Amino acid sequence: MPMMDLTIIARYETYAYSYTEYCMRRYFYESFEAELPQEISKTEDWQLISEYIKAQDL
């Protein structure tokens, strides 16, 4: 049998720090087809997200 060459892929940049943040960012992208900045999503503050939506005219 041929030998398998296993390599380790470098870890990608963290998309979210919690499952809640991940869900928020995914929901936001699916709803507005735009990415929510991580500085906003990591706060998990829906009021701040709402203000961002209004400011970006989404």
C-alpha angles and dihedrals in degrees: 000000000000119000116251118229108213118193132183118236115219113251115264123235111281111265095192137359096214138025090247091054090048091052091048093051093046092048090048093051093047091048101043104017087232132103119249110227112250091230087066100036095051090061089061086211111148091194091058090047090051090052090050091052091052093045092051092045092232 
